[in-house]
Amino acid sequence: MHPVQIILILANLIAFALLLWRGGTVERWAVLALTAAQVLSVLLVPWDIDGLRIGVMLVDVALFAALWGLAEHGRRWWLVACAGFQLIIVVSHLAPFFAHERLGWAAVTLQWVVWTFVSLTAFVGVWEAGADRRFVREESDGARMDHEHSPRAAASVE
């Protein structure tokens, strides 16, 4: 296993543990999808057809669909970014169709770089889950602006 892969796996373990601890239901589903994709990718690496890693590609397409669905229903910006990065990974699987020899390693390198962004985005997800929880708590505490001792609703930012 390449040292970059080991570092990414360790970063993912930290981010996923934080998401499970600090996140809500959407974050937990995302961690499940991301973890399953990592495990299945390792198991399906042997599914290769003339340089096209079909097993890994299918896992990446399924992960993109899962992240997209979670982003649509979960209303989390980190999931939108994560799904976008995953789409780049999916498209990079088409590199062998263009130039088998020259783009093979470039595609793998691109996938590692973009997976680094996915890992960093998971850390942003930890922050977003905490910020959402704080926002809901402050809203339920009756946060409002006080204008000369007369209770009025806070100004809208929308």
Protein Blocks (a to p, Z undefined) as FASTA:
>chain_A
ZZklmmmmmmmmmmmmmmmmmmcfklmmmmmmmmmmmmmmmmmmmmcgehiafklmmmmm
mmmmmmmmmmmmnopaklmmmmmmmmmmmmmmmmmmmommlmmmmmmmmmmmmmmmmmmm
mmmmmmmmmmmmmmmmmmmnopacdeehiacddddfZZ
